[in-house]
């Protein structure tokens, strides 16, 4: 009886710890979003919901192994958490995040996954000697200059394997506004998608509803 009670207590303590950590990560993300110096790199008003995060991570085929996954702009790791569940022992996950303040949370999340690596880099400075089966991107395309976005998209094209998949999301309102306000950005993204087999899903259960774009690299 004592062991049973102790086990139930431990389960409750672990659940409370997970909830507390989740709230702490979301609060930190929110406070950083309000800091003007991070507007060009964070580009959001809150971290991705569980529903959006799962929809992004579920593009990854966990039965494919060994596989290489690149996550870009991970923030505090709402999507990372679900990507980690897709990993097999021989897989590789590289997480690239430019904001130093997010790195401790990401490293803590990945510490029990030896096949994962966390890099505090701009994606444009990240140049591995291999390509990826999946690129999961949370970068806020709409806040970049046309030149920077062009360089990022070219870099993605160089990093993805033939037959690989790129998944990213855009807030619905940002996608619609860019078609009128920033036509150059919108044109860059449309032209980039033309090189892939494209599908999309809408997730309304997010602080801001989002479109999940899935780009399969043509063989």
C-alpha positions as CSV (number, residue, x, y, z in Angstrom):
1,X,0.0,0.0,0.0
2,X,2.8,2.4,0.9
3,X,4.6,1.7,-2.4
4,X,1.4,2.3,-4.3
5,X,0.8,5.6,-2.6
6,X,4.4,6.6,-3.1
7,X,4.1,5.8,-6.9
8,X,0.9,7.8,-7.2
9,X,2.5,10.7,-5.4
10,X,5.6,10.5,-7.7
11,X,3.4,10.5,-10.8
12,X,1.5,13.6,-9.5
13,X,4.8,15.4,-8.7
14,X,6.2,14.6,-12.2
15,X,3.0,15.8,-13.8
16,X,3.1,19.0,-11.8
17,X,6.7,19.5,-12.7
18,X,5.9,19.2,-16.5
19,X,3.1,21.6,-16.2
20,X,5.3,24.1,-14.3
21,X,8.1,23.8,-16.8
22,X,5.6,24.3,-19.7
23,X,4.2,27.4,-18.1
24,X,7.7,28.7,-17.4
25,X,8.8,28.2,-21.1
26,X,5.6,29.9,-22.4
27,X,6.0,32.9,-20.1
28,X,9.7,33.3,-21.1
29,X,8.8,33.1,-24.7
30,X,6.1,35.7,-24.3
31,X,8.4,38.1,-22.4
32,X,11.0,37.8,-25.1
33,X,8.4,38.4,-27.8
34,X,7.7,41.7,-26.2
35,X,11.4,42.7,-26.3
36,X,11.9,44.9,-29.4
37,X,15.4,43.5,-30.0
38,X,13.9,40.0,-30.7
39,X,11.1,41.1,-33.1
40,X,13.1,40.2,-36.2
41,X,14.0,36.7,-34.9
42,X,11.0,35.6,-32.9
43,X,8.3,37.0,-35.1
44,X,5.4,35.6,-32.9
45,X,3.3,36.7,-29.9
46,X,3.3,33.3,-28.3
47,X,4.7,29.8,-28.6
48,X,3.1,27.2,-30.9
49,X,0.1,25.3,-29.4
50,X,0.2,21.6,-28.8
51,X,-2.1,21.2,-31.8
52,X,0.1,23.1,-34.2
53,X,3.3,21.5,-32.8
54,X,1.9,18.0,-33.3
55,X,0.7,18.8,-36.8
56,X,4.2,20.0,-37.7
57,X,6.0,17.0,-36.1
58,X,3.6,14.4,-37.4
59,X,4.9,15.0,-40.9
60,X,8.0,13.1,-39.8
61,X,7.8,9.3,-40.5
62,X,9.1,7.7,-37.3
63,X,9.5,4.4,-39.1
64,X,12.1,5.9,-41.5
65,X,15.5,5.3,-40.0
66,X,18.3,6.3,-40.0
67,X,16.9,9.8,-40.8
68,X,18.3,13.3,-40.3
69,X,16.1,16.1,-39.1
70,X,16.8,19.8,-38.9
71,X,14.7,22.1,-36.8
72,X,15.1,25.8,-37.4
73,X,13.9,28.5,-35.1
74,X,12.9,26.2,-32.3
75,X,12.2,28.8,-29.7
76,X,11.6,27.2,-26.3
77,X,10.9,23.9,-28.0
78,X,7.1,23.3,-28.3
79,X,7.7,21.5,-31.6
80,X,11.0,20.0,-30.5
81,X,9.2,18.1,-27.8
82,X,7.2,16.2,-30.4
83,X,10.0,15.7,-32.8
84,X,12.1,14.0,-30.1
85,X,9.3,11.4,-29.8
86,X,9.8,10.5,-33.5
87,X,13.5,9.7,-33.1
88,X,15.0,6.2,-33.4
89,X,18.5,5.4,-31.9
90,X,20.3,5.9,-35.3
91,X,18.6,9.1,-36.2
92,X,20.0,12.7,-36.0
93,X,18.2,15.8,-34.9
94,X,20.0,19.2,-35.2
95,X,18.2,22.1,-33.5
96,X,19.3,25.5,-34.7
97,X,18.1,28.6,-32.7
98,X,19.6,32.1,-33.0
99,X,18.3,33.5,-29.7
100,X,20.7,32.7,-26.8
101,X,17.9,33.0,-24.2
102,X,16.1,29.9,-25.6
103,X,19.2,27.6,-25.7
104,X,19.1,26.4,-22.0
105,X,15.5,25.2,-22.3
106,X,16.3,23.4,-25.6
107,X,19.4,21.7,-24.2
108,X,17.4,20.6,-21.1
109,X,14.7,19.1,-23.3
110,X,17.2,17.3,-25.5
111,X,19.6,16.1,-22.7
112,X,18.2,12.5,-22.7
113,X,18.5,12.2,-26.5
114,X,22.1,11.6,-27.5
115,X,21.1,11.7,-31.2
116,X,20.1,15.4,-30.8
117,X,22.3,18.5,-31.0
118,X,21.4,22.1,-30.1
119,X,23.2,24.9,-32.0
120,X,23.1,28.6,-31.1
121,X,23.5,29.8,-34.7
122,X,21.8,31.8,-37.4
123,X,20.7,29.2,-40.0
124,X,22.7,31.0,-42.6
125,X,25.9,30.3,-40.6
126,X,25.0,26.6,-40.0
127,X,26.7,24.5,-42.7
128,X,26.8,20.8,-41.9
129,X,28.5,18.3,-44.2
130,X,25.3,16.3,-44.8
131,X,21.8,16.8,-45.9
132,X,18.4,16.3,-44.2
133,X,15.4,14.1,-44.7
134,X,13.3,16.7,-42.9
135,X,13.6,20.4,-42.3
136,X,11.1,21.7,-39.8
137,X,11.1,25.5,-39.9
138,X,9.4,28.0,-37.5
139,X,11.2,31.0,-38.9
140,X,8.9,34.1,-39.4
141,X,9.4,34.5,-43.1
142,X,7.3,37.7,-43.3
143,X,9.6,39.7,-41.0
144,X,12.8,39.2,-43.0
145,X,14.0,41.4,-45.8
146,X,13.6,40.0,-49.2
147,X,17.4,39.5,-49.5
148,X,17.6,37.6,-46.3
149,X,14.6,35.4,-47.0
150,X,16.0,34.6,-50.5
151,X,19.3,33.4,-48.8
152,X,17.4,31.3,-46.3
153,X,15.2,29.6,-48.9
154,X,18.3,28.9,-51.1
155,X,20.0,27.4,-48.0
156,X,17.0,25.2,-47.3
157,X,17.1,24.0,-50.9
158,X,20.8,23.1,-50.5
159,X,20.2,21.3,-47.1
160,X,17.3,19.1,-48.1
161,X,17.8,15.6,-49.6
162,X,16.2,14.5,-52.8
163,X,12.9,13.1,-51.7
164,X,13.1,15.0,-48.4
165,X,10.4,17.2,-46.9
166,X,10.4,20.8,-45.7
167,X,7.6,21.8,-43.3
168,X,6.9,25.3,-42.1
169,X,4.0,27.4,-40.9
170,X,2.6,30.8,-41.6
171,X,-0.1,32.6,-39.6
172,X,-3.1,32.9,-41.8
173,X,-3.3,36.7,-41.5
174,X,0.4,37.0,-42.3
175,X,0.0,34.9,-45.5
176,X,-3.0,37.0,-46.6
177,X,-1.4,40.4,-45.8
178,X,1.9,39.6,-47.5
179,X,0.1,39.0,-50.8
180,X,-0.9,42.7,-50.8
181,X,1.6,44.5,-48.6
182,X,4.8,42.7,-49.3
183,X,4.5,41.3,-52.7
184,X,8.2,40.6,-53.1
185,X,8.2,38.3,-50.0
186,X,5.1,36.6,-51.2
187,X,6.6,36.1,-54.6
188,X,9.8,34.6,-53.2
189,X,7.8,32.1,-51.1
190,X,5.5,31.1,-54.1
191,X,8.5,30.6,-56.4
192,X,10.2,28.5,-53.8
193,X,7.2,26.3,-53.4
194,X,7.1,25.7,-57.2
195,X,10.2,23.4,-56.9
196,X,8.3,21.0,-54.6
197,X,5.2,18.8,-54.4
198,X,3.1,21.0,-52.1
199,X,0.3,20.3,-49.7
200,X,-1.1,22.3,-46.8
201,X,-3.1,21.9,-43.6
202,X,-4.9,24.6,-41.5
203,X,-4.7,24.6,-37.7
204,X,-7.2,26.9,-36.0
205,X,-6.4,25.7,-32.5
206,X,-3.5,28.1,-32.1
207,X,-3.2,31.5,-30.5
208,X,-3.2,32.7,-34.1
209,X,-4.6,30.2,-36.7
210,X,-1.8,28.9,-39.0
211,X,-1.3,27.2,-42.3
212,X,1.1,24.3,-42.2
213,X,2.9,24.0,-45.5
214,X,4.4,20.6,-46.5
215,X,7.0,20.7,-49.3
216,X,8.2,17.3,-50.7
217,X,11.4,17.6,-52.7
218,X,10.8,16.1,-56.1
219,X,12.9,13.1,-57.1
